Amino acid sequence: MSLLRVICSTFPASFIEAAVKGGPQSVLNYKNISGRHVVYCRRYNNETAMAEKAKKLAGYAAVDNHVQDNQAVGVGSGSTIVYAVDRLAERVKQENLNIVCVPTSFQARQLILEHGLTLSDLDRHPELDVAIDGADEVDSELNLIKGGGGCLTQEKIVAGCAKRFIVIADYRKDSKALGEQWKKGVPIEVIPMAYVPVTRTIARRFGGVVVLRMAVSKAGPVVTDNGNFILDWKFDQVHDWKSVNTAIKMIPGVVETGLFVEMAERVYFGMEDGTVGVRDKPQH
């Protein structure tokens, strides 16, 4: 998405908006400065709009196929889950469903409350009927990289408490092998005092580059909901992810990894052509 500043001395904002090319437009602001019409418009990239539609398709499909009355539902984090919660709220209202929701993050908690859904937690509902969450990347074996939003530990806990873990994503997250699409690495949550030794250990044992994730709107590193730091491990080869996940978790100071191995039962991919692709867990 980009912002356009259009200046015209003759036509009103509505005409200017219609005349600006490059995708769907919406006027954000309109001013008359020294007799000139200054219009600020929002431009949506076609690929971005397509990806958002794909996210919505995946989110709706997961909720329609896996949520039933009298269930405890784990609600994931990220941009795709917003559409799933939208659909969940619609169904609860339309069908008068009795649903309780357990969040994986502050964002998920706010979504649940904003939509008027019933908020719960793992103390009251330690076993969930289904958990629905997004992913940064999904490979052909349904291994996932998650944690781009920094909520990997809570996401893995909630997914692990669910009878069924369902993943929603757009077509850009689909890969044959991890690292093919997602280039930011595997997120690893660490105790702050241990981030340097953990960084050195991972780089020495598994190769690649390990970096401390820095915040954008504050000075210093990203701090998780748990008060920890996040390392992003940019690996340089495909690994036995089950073994690597176990080995990294054994390093003192590591809280959790963003590798979700043998956890997802099904993934819904919203596709470019408006369809929904489904990938089930391989039967070995």
N, C-alpha and C positions, 0 to 999 in steps of 0.2 A: 504494500500500500504506500502511496506517495501523496504529497500535498501539492496542489497546483494553486498558483496565485495569478489570477487572470485580471487584466485591467482593460476596461472598455469605456469609452466616453459617451456611447450612444444607447446601447441596449440594456434593458434591465437584467437582473440576475438570472431569471428563468430562461431568457434567450441565450445568455452566455453559457449557462449550464448545458443546454442542449447542443450548443455549437462545439463544446470542447470534446475532442475525440480521444480514444484510448481506453475505453472501458466504461462500465457503469459509474455515474457520477452522483454525488450528493453535495449540496451546498452546506458548508460548515459555518460560514460567516459571510456577511455582506456589509460593505461600508461604502459610503459616498465620501471620498476624499478629494477636496478641491474640484468638485464637479465631475470626478471620474468614478466610475463604478469599480470597486475592487472586490472581487469574489474569491473566496477560498473554497476549493472543491477537494473532495476526497476521491482519489483514483484507485480502483482495485485492479490488481494484476489478475489476468485471466486464470493463471495457474493457481493463485491463492484462492480465488473464488471456487474453482473446481475442487481444490483440496478440502475446503470447508464443506462443500456439498457432500463430498465423499465421507468426511467425518460424521456428518449427520446421518447418512445412510447406515453406516456401521453401528452407530450408537442406537438408532431406532431398532435395527434388526436384533441386536443383542437383548434389548429390553423386551421386545415383543416375543422373542423365542424362549427366554429364560426366566422371566419374572412372573410369578404367580401370586395368588392371594395367600396371606398368612406366611409370608417369608421374611427372613432377616437378610438384608442385601448389603454387601460391602461396596462402597462407592469410592472409586479411584480418584486420581488427580490428573490434571493436565487439560489441554484444550479440547480433546475429543470427548472427554467425560461430560462436558457441559451439555452436549446434545443428548447423551444418555439420561442425564438427570431431567432435562426438559421433557423427554418422552415418558420417563417414569412418573413425573408429576402429572402429566396429562392422563395417563392410565389410572393413577390413583384416584383422580377426580372423576373421570368418566365411568370407571368400573367400581368405584367405592372399595378399592383394595385396602387390605390391612397390611401395611408394609412398614418395617422399621429399617433405618439406614445407619450403617456404621462407616464413618469417614476414615480416609487414609491420611488426611492432612488438614491444615487450617482452611485451605481453599475448598476442599470437599465439604467440610463442616459448614462453611458459609453457603455453599450451593444448596445443601440440604435444607438449611434454615430459610433461605430466600425463597425456596420453592414450596415452603409450607409442609415439608415432609417430616416424618417422625424421626428424631435424632436418637441414636442409641450408642452403645459402646461394647467392647469385648468383655467387660465385667458382667454386663447383663445378658449379652448374647455371644458367648465364647465360640459357638458353632454357627456359622453362617450357611444359608442355603446356596447362595451364589455370590461371587464377587465379580464386578465388572470394572475393568481398568484399561487404560491405553498402554502404548509401548513406543519406545523410540526406534526399535527395530525388531523384526521377527524373521528368523531363518526358516529353512525348509523343515526342520525338526521341531519347530515351535519353541526353540530356545529364544529368550528375549533379552534385550538390553533395555533397562528401565532406570529412571532416576535423573533424567535430564532436568526435571523440575525440583530435584533435591529431596524427594519424599520416599526414597527407595526402601528404607527400613520399615516404615509403617505400611507401605504398599505390600511388602513381602509378608509381613505379619498377617495382615488382613487376608491376603490371597491364601496363605497357608491355613487359615481357619475356615475356609470355605469348602463346601462339598464339591463345588464346581467353580473353576476360575476361567472366566471368559474375557477375551481381549478384543478390543476394538481399535481400528487403525485405518488410515487412508492408504492408498496404493503406494505412496512414497516410502512407507515403512517396511515393505516386503523385500526380503533378500534371500538369496540362496544360502549365503553364509554371513555371519555377523561381521560387521565392519565394511560390508559392501556399500551400504547406503549411509549408515550413521558413522560420521567421521570424528565425533567428539570423544569417543572412548567409552570405557566402562566406568560408571560412577562407583566410588567406594567411600562409604561413610566411615570416618575415623575419629577417635578421641583426639581433641586438639593437641595435647602434649606429645602424641605419637606420630603426627603427620610426617615428620622428617624421616625417622627410622622406617616407617611403613613405606614411604616413597622409595627409599634406597633398596629395601628388601624386594619389593615388587619388580623394580627395574633390573635388579641383579638376577633374580630368579626366572623372570618371564620375558625380559626384553621390553622393547618399546619405550615410550616416554610417559612419565607420570607427572602431572601438574596439579597444584593446589588451585581449586576453583575460586576465582576472585569475584567479588560482588560488583554490580554495575552502579547501583545508586547509593552505595556507601563505601567508605574506605576500608580496605581489608578483605578478608575471605568471606565467602558465603557461609552462613551459619544455619544449620538445619533446625527443624522444629524441636529436635532433641538437644540442641546446643552443641552440635559437633561440626566438624569440617568435612568437606568432600574433596576427594582426589579423583581426577579423571585419568584413567589409564588408557593411553592410545597405543594399543597393541599393534605389532607389526606382522603377525601371522595368525592363521586359524589354529585354535587350540582345542584340546579335549575339555570342553567348557565345564563339564561336571567335575572333573578332577581339579581344574584351575580354581573353580569357585570354592571348593572345599579347602584347597591349599591356602588361598588368600584369606579365608575366614579364620584360619588357624594362626595367622600372624598377630602377635599381641598388639592391641590398639585398634584392630579392625572391628567395626560394629557390624557392618553388613555390606554386601556387594549388590550391584545392579544387574547381576546375572541371574535370570530366572530360568532355571533348567528343570525340565520335566515337571513343570507346574501347570502350564496352560492346557486346558482341555480342547478349546476351540478358539479360533481367531476369525473375526469378521473384518474383511477389507472392503471399504467403500472404494469403488473403482471409477476410473475416468469416464466410462460410458454410462454411468448411472446405475449400474448393477452392484450387487454385493457378492464378493467372493468369500468362500468359506474354506478354512483349512482346519482339519481335525488332527489331534495328536496321533502320530504314526504308531501303528501296532507292530512292535518288534517281536 
